Structures are given as structure tokens and as C-alpha cells.
Amino acid sequence: MVGKAGSYQLVFIIEGVKDTVSEGFDRCIYFRYKTLKRRLKMTTNDATEKKPLWLSIEKNILKLDSQDLSEENFEASIQRIAGELDNAGYNVSRHGGNIRQLRYALDDARKVGRPLMEDFNTAIAALTLEDVADLYSAVNKLLNDLGKTWPELKLAERRPDVIRIVEKTKLDLLITKAKGMPDDEGIRFLIEGKIAPEVITNALDITGEKLKQVNTEMEKERAEMKRIAKLLEAVEDKSNEEKVKHLLTNNVSEKSIIEMAKVDQDAINDVKQAMEAELKEKQRLEEEAAARKKEEASGPKLEDIPPDEMLEYIESIREIMEFSDQEKEIRVMCDQSSIPKSLVDIAVSEPDRLDELEKEAEG
């Protein structure tokens, strides 16, 4: 096996003979040479760096028919494709290594009975979003499957090109799915997929402002999810019912409760019914307490007022009535003096009864 230094030496030896490789030169050594040459960036053909020569060769072969691959037309097809590639900016006709690569590719297509790109395009077209969820696993599977028929496709120098094609296919699939989603779901889908903003706006034909609006909404939703997660931490050891109750009392939406607490709608409905019953009972107790407080504030009933206190209250009322004859003012001052409401009601509605009550209290 040739080591790193030996590999470099091999490249320089081949370069020294001006890229001329003999007919008996082994194909694997030849492609090893091409790989090392590319890694060392010794090529002077910028066009091949921008557009891989192997891919351009295969696309041109795809245009041929079976007659072009026949033995009698084989050489003519090589020369025609080489000329087309020359015109496209590739140095093929006068480059020994490049013409050899073209010859190998045509020879493989003739042996298999169809162009490599026919199988390649079919495999790419069959990919689904599920297939490309793990990009590099998808690339490995693609290369392993096609590599059984087309071993050269598994060469290290071709892998980055295949990765780019699969990446582009994944992006196209994501955009297609996004376009079929309602409302802003497609925008959200691509944002979650970490697609570049300019790609999203162009693909979905939306403005930058619209994208910013959706991004802001999603940021608020993420903040809310963090809040809910913190609320759930406080009741992580509690039952589902207690968790749901805790979230409802902290103004968490039912949709978020289902998602974050992992419960169904029935569980939420049950907790809400229980909470409604508790609320009604709490309201009843509060009303009773308010009534008692009101009754206590009103003071004792008329018949429950002791005679000596009755006399004191009547005297205070008369003093207040000397000060004002307005019912509202009388009631305010009587309340401030803690005079029972039952007695105040008589004072403002039946003031003459105060004399009768006074005589009864005196005995």
C-alpha cells in the first residue's frame, strides 16, 4: 500500500509525464491519482472545481441513446462529448486524465446497459423526507445501493458532490411540504427546520416582515413553554390531576397542558369539573361569611339590646339628629358610633318610636 509520501510522489510522477496514462494503467490507481490531485489542489482547471467533471460527463452520457453506446459508434461518442465539454469550459480533449475518465464512464454505461445518471436520478426522485431525516445516513445508503452497480460513485472525491445533491433534494422536499401547509404552518415548519431566512421568503413568496412576525410569535411560544416547564417542575411528584389543576390555575392553555403534561382532554375536563364544584363551594362559604360579617356589623337585633345600652344608643342618636336631619349623614355618623342598625332604621323612619323604646328601657 502506498503511504502518504509515496502517494504524493505518485502524483508528481504522473504530472511529470503530462497526465499521460498508459492503456495498462490500473483504474483504481488512476482514480487514486485523481483524488490526490484534487486534494493537493494541483489542478489548474477552475471550471472543474466549480462543476465536477464527473457529473458533467455523466449528464452528457444520459443524453445518448443505445446506438451511441454501440461498439461502432463508441469512439465517435467519446469525441462528441469531449468536444461538448471543451465548449463548456472543461479541458477534456487535450487532457489525458480527463479523456480517460470520460472513456471509463462511457465504457461502464455500455457494460451496464444504461447511464449512471438514470439510476442516480431515479434514486434521488424516490427519496422522501423520512429518508433524508438523517442526511449522512441517506447519502451512505444511496452510495452503497448504487455502488453495487457503479463502484466509481463511491470514490471519496465524489461524495461531497452527492451530499450537496441530497441536501438540495431535502430542501426541495421541505419547501414542497411547507407550501401545502395551511396559514403560517409552512413558515413555522421551515423556521424549525433551520432553513435560511432568504430561502424561506423566496420559496414561500412572503415578505421579510411576515417572517419576522412569525419568528416573534414562535419566540413568545418558546418562552411560554419554558414557563410551563418550570410550573411542572414544581409539581413533578404530584398526580396528573394535581398537575393539570396547577397549570389551569396559572393560566396555561388547554392545548399546552395536553402537550406539556402529556394528558388527554378528558383528564382536563374532569379537573375543570372538580374545580368548578370547589369554586361553587368556596363561593357559598364566602357568601355566608359575608352575610355573617354584615350581620355582625349591623349590630344586635332590637329585642337583644340590653336596656342600659338602649338608653345610651338613643341618647347618641338624638345628639346626631340635632346635628343633621339628612338620613345619609345620620346613618354614617351612627355607623361611626357603632349604633345597631336596627335602632338606626327606626330613628330615620319612625323617630317617634325612640320615645317608646326609651320608656321601655327605663322600665
C-alpha positions in Angstrom: 0.0 0.0 0.0 1.4 3.4 -0.9 1.9 5.7 2.1 1.2 9.4 2.2 4.7 10.4 1.0 4.6 7.7 -1.6 1.1 8.9 -2.8 2.4 12.4 -3.3 5.3 11.0 -5.2 2.9 9.1 -7.4 1.1 12.3 -8.2 4.3 14.1 -9.2 5.4 11.2 -11.3 2.2 11.2 -13.2 2.3 15.0 -13.5 5.8 14.6 -14.9 4.5 12.6 -17.8 2.0 15.3 -18.6 -1.1 13.4 -17.4 -0.5 10.7 -20.0 -1.5 7.3 -18.6 -0.8 4.1 -20.5 -3.6 1.7 -21.5 -2.3 -0.8 -19.0 -2.5 1.6 -16.0 -4.8 0.2 -13.4 -8.1 2.0 -13.0 -8.1 2.2 -9.2 -4.6 3.7 -9.2 -5.8 6.2 -11.8 -8.7 7.3 -9.6 -6.5 7.4 -6.6 -4.3 9.7 -8.6 -7.3 12.0 -9.4 -8.3 12.1 -5.8 -4.9 13.0 -4.5 -4.5 15.6 -7.2 -7.8 17.2 -6.2 -6.8 17.2 -2.5 -3.5 18.8 -3.3 -5.3 21.4 -5.5 -2.8 20.9 -8.3 -5.4 21.3 -11.0 -5.5 24.5 -13.0 -9.0 24.0 -14.4 -11.2 26.3 -12.3 -14.4 25.1 -14.1 -13.9 21.6 -13.0 -13.7 22.8 -9.4 -16.9 24.7 -9.6 -18.8 22.0 -11.6 -17.5 18.4 -11.0 -16.2 17.0 -14.3 -17.6 13.5 -13.4 -21.1 14.9 -13.0 -20.9 16.8 -16.3 -19.6 13.7 -18.1 -22.5 11.6 -16.7 -25.1 14.2 -17.6 -23.8 14.2 -21.2 -23.9 10.4 -21.3 -27.5 10.5 -20.2 -28.4 12.3 -23.4 -27.1 9.4 -25.5 -29.2 6.5 -26.9 -28.3 2.9 -27.2 -26.8 3.3 -30.7 -24.4 5.9 -29.4 -23.0 3.4 -27.0 -22.6 0.6 -29.6 -19.1 -0.5 -30.5 -19.1 1.1 -33.9 -20.2 4.5 -32.5 -18.3 4.3 -29.2 -15.2 6.4 -30.3 -17.4 9.0 -32.1 -19.5 9.4 -28.9 -16.3 10.0 -26.9 -15.1 12.6 -29.2 -18.5 14.3 -29.4 -18.9 14.5 -25.6 -15.3 15.6 -25.2 -16.0 18.5 -27.6 -19.1 19.5 -25.8 -17.3 19.5 -22.5 -14.5 21.5 -24.1 -17.0 24.1 -25.2 -18.5 24.2 -21.7 -15.1 25.2 -20.3 -13.6 21.8 -19.4 -10.3 20.7 -20.8 -11.1 17.1 -21.9 -9.9 16.5 -25.4 -6.3 17.6 -24.7 -6.1 16.3 -21.1 -5.1 12.7 -20.9 -6.6 12.1 -17.4 -9.9 13.8 -18.3 -10.4 11.9 -21.6 -9.6 8.7 -19.7 -12.3 9.5 -17.2 -14.8 10.1 -20.0 -13.8 6.8 -21.6 -14.2 4.8 -18.4 -17.6 6.4 -17.8 -18.8 5.5 -21.3 -17.4 2.0 -21.0 -19.3 1.5 -17.7 -22.5 2.7 -19.2 -22.1 0.3 -22.2 -21.4 -2.6 -19.9 -24.4 -1.9 -17.6 -26.7 -1.1 -20.4 -27.8 2.3 -19.2 -26.2 5.6 -18.0 -25.3 6.0 -14.3 -27.4 9.2 -14.1 -30.5 7.2 -15.0 -30.1 5.1 -11.8 -28.9 8.1 -9.8 -31.8 10.3 -10.8 -34.3 7.5 -10.1 -32.8 7.0 -6.6 -32.9 10.8 -5.9 -36.5 11.1 -7.1 -37.5 8.3 -4.8 -36.2 10.0 -1.6 -38.8 11.1 1.0 -38.4 13.5 3.9 -38.2 10.4 6.2 -35.4 9.1 4.1 -33.3 12.3 4.4 -34.1 13.0 8.0 -30.5 11.8 8.7 -28.7 13.3 5.8 -25.5 11.3 6.0 -27.3 8.0 6.6 -29.3 8.8 3.4 -26.0 9.5 1.5 -24.4 6.3 2.8 -27.4 4.2 1.8 -27.6 5.9 -1.7 -23.9 5.3 -2.3 -24.0 1.7 -1.0 -27.1 0.8 -3.1 -25.8 2.4 -6.4 -22.2 1.5 -5.7 -23.0 -2.2 -6.3 -23.6 -1.4 -9.9 -21.5 1.8 -10.2 -18.4 1.4 -7.9 -16.8 4.7 -9.1 -19.7 6.6 -7.5 -18.3 5.6 -4.1 -15.0 7.4 -4.7 -14.1 9.9 -2.0 -13.9 12.8 -4.4 -17.5 12.2 -5.5 -19.0 12.0 -2.0 -19.1 15.8 -1.4 -21.0 16.3 -4.7 -23.5 13.6 -3.8 -24.0 15.1 -0.4 -24.8 18.5 -2.0 -27.3 16.9 -4.3 -29.1 15.1 -1.4 -29.0 18.3 0.6 -30.7 20.2 -2.3 -33.2 17.3 -2.6 -34.0 17.6 1.1 -34.5 21.3 0.9 -36.9 20.9 -2.1 -38.9 18.3 -0.2 -39.1 20.6 2.9 -40.3 23.5 0.7 -42.9 21.3 -1.1 -44.3 20.2 2.2 -44.3 23.8 3.6 -46.2 25.1 0.6 -49.0 22.5 1.2 -49.5 23.6 4.9 -52.3 26.0 6.0 -51.9 29.5 7.4 -48.4 30.2 8.8 -47.7 26.5 9.5 -45.4 26.3 6.4 -43.3 29.2 7.6 -43.1 27.7 11.0 -42.1 24.4 9.6 -39.2 25.9 7.6 -38.0 28.0 10.6 -38.0 24.9 12.8 -36.0 23.2 10.0 -33.4 26.0 10.3 -33.8 27.0 6.7 -32.1 30.3 5.8 -34.4 33.3 6.0 -33.8 34.4 2.4 -34.6 30.9 1.2 -37.9 30.9 3.2 -39.1 34.3 1.9 -38.2 33.4 -1.7 -39.7 29.9 -1.6 -43.0 30.9 0.1 -43.2 34.3 -1.6 -43.5 36.2 1.7 -42.0 39.4 3.0 -39.3 39.8 5.5 -41.8 41.5 7.8 -44.0 38.5 7.7 -41.2 36.1 8.5 -40.2 38.4 11.4 -43.7 38.4 12.7 -43.9 34.6 12.7 -40.5 34.4 14.3 -41.6 36.7 17.1 -44.7 34.6 17.7 -42.6 31.5 17.9 -40.2 33.1 20.4 -43.2 34.0 22.6 -44.4 30.4 22.4 -40.9 29.1 23.3 -40.9 31.5 26.3 -44.3 30.2 27.4 -43.1 26.6 27.1 -40.2 27.4 29.4 -42.7 28.9 31.9 -44.9 25.8 31.7 -41.9 23.5 32.2 -40.9 25.5 35.3 -44.5 25.2 36.6 -44.4 21.4 36.0 -41.1 21.1 37.9 -42.9 22.4 41.0 -45.4 19.5 40.9 -43.3 16.8 39.3 -44.1 14.4 42.1 -47.8 15.1 42.1 -50.6 13.2 40.3 -51.8 14.2 36.8 -54.9 15.7 38.3 -52.9 18.0 40.6 -50.5 18.9 37.7 -53.5 19.9 35.5 -55.1 21.9 38.3 -51.8 23.7 38.9 -51.4 24.6 35.3 -55.0 25.7 34.9 -54.8 28.0 37.9 -51.6 29.5 36.4 -53.5 30.4 33.1 -51.9 27.7 30.9 -54.0 26.9 27.8 -55.6 23.5 27.5 -53.6 22.8 24.3 -50.3 23.5 26.1 -51.4 21.3 29.0 -52.1 18.4 26.7 -48.8 18.9 25.0 -46.6 19.5 28.1 -48.3 17.5 30.8 -49.0 14.6 28.5 -52.6 14.2 29.4 -55.8 14.0 27.3 -58.8 16.3 27.0 -60.9 14.1 29.3 -58.4 14.5 32.1 -58.6 18.3 31.8 -62.4 18.2 31.7 -62.6 16.1 34.9 -60.2 18.5 36.7 -62.2 21.5 35.5 -65.5 20.0 36.7 -63.9 19.3 40.1 -62.5 22.8 40.2 -66.0 24.2 39.3 -67.5 22.3 42.2 -64.8 23.6 44.5 -65.3 27.1 43.3 -69.1 26.9 43.9 -68.5 25.7 47.4 -65.9 28.4 48.0 -68.3 31.0 46.7 -71.1 29.7 49.0 -68.8 29.8 52.1 -67.7 33.3 51.1 -71.3 34.5 50.8 -72.2 33.0 54.1 -69.1 34.7 55.7 -70.0 38.0 54.1 -73.6 37.7 55.4 -72.3 37.0 58.9 -69.9 39.9 58.7 -72.7 42.1 57.6 -75.0 40.9 60.3 -72.2 41.4 62.9 -71.6 44.9 61.5 -75.3 45.7 61.8 -75.2 45.0 65.5 -77.7 43.1 67.6 -81.4 42.9 66.9 -83.7 45.4 68.6 -85.0 42.9 71.2 -81.5 41.7 72.0 -80.2 45.2 73.1 -79.9 45.4 76.9 -81.9 48.4 78.5 -78.9 50.3 79.6 -77.2 50.1 76.2 -80.6 51.0 74.6 -80.7 54.3 76.6 -77.1 55.1 75.6 -77.8 54.4 71.9 -81.0 56.6 71.9 -79.2 59.4 73.5 -76.4 59.2 70.9 -78.9 59.2 68.1 -80.7 62.3 69.4 -77.4 64.1 69.5 -76.6 63.1 66.0 -80.1 64.1 64.8 -79.6 67.6 66.4 -76.5 67.9 64.3 -78.2 66.8 61.0 -81.6 65.8 59.6 -80.2 64.1 56.4 -80.7 60.3 56.5 -77.4 59.6 54.8 -75.5 61.7 57.2 -77.4 60.3 60.2 -76.6 56.7 59.1 -72.9 57.5 58.5 -72.5 59.1 61.9 -74.5 56.3 63.7 -72.3 53.7 62.0 -69.2 55.5 63.2 -70.7 55.4 66.7 -71.3 51.7 66.4 -75.1 52.1 67.0 -77.0 49.0 66.0 -78.6 49.2 62.5 -82.0 48.0 63.8 -82.2 51.1 66.0 -80.8 53.4 63.3 -83.6 52.2 60.9 -86.2 53.2 63.4 -84.5 56.6 64.0 -84.7 57.6 60.4 -88.0 56.1 59.5 -90.0 56.3 62.8 -88.2 58.8 65.1 -91.3 59.0 67.4 -90.7 55.3 68.4 -87.5 56.3 70.1 -89.5 57.8 73.0 -91.4 54.5 73.4 -88.2 52.5 73.3 -86.7 54.8 75.8 -89.7 54.4 78.3 -89.5 50.6 77.9 -85.8 50.7 78.7 -86.3 52.8 81.8 -88.9 50.3 83.0 
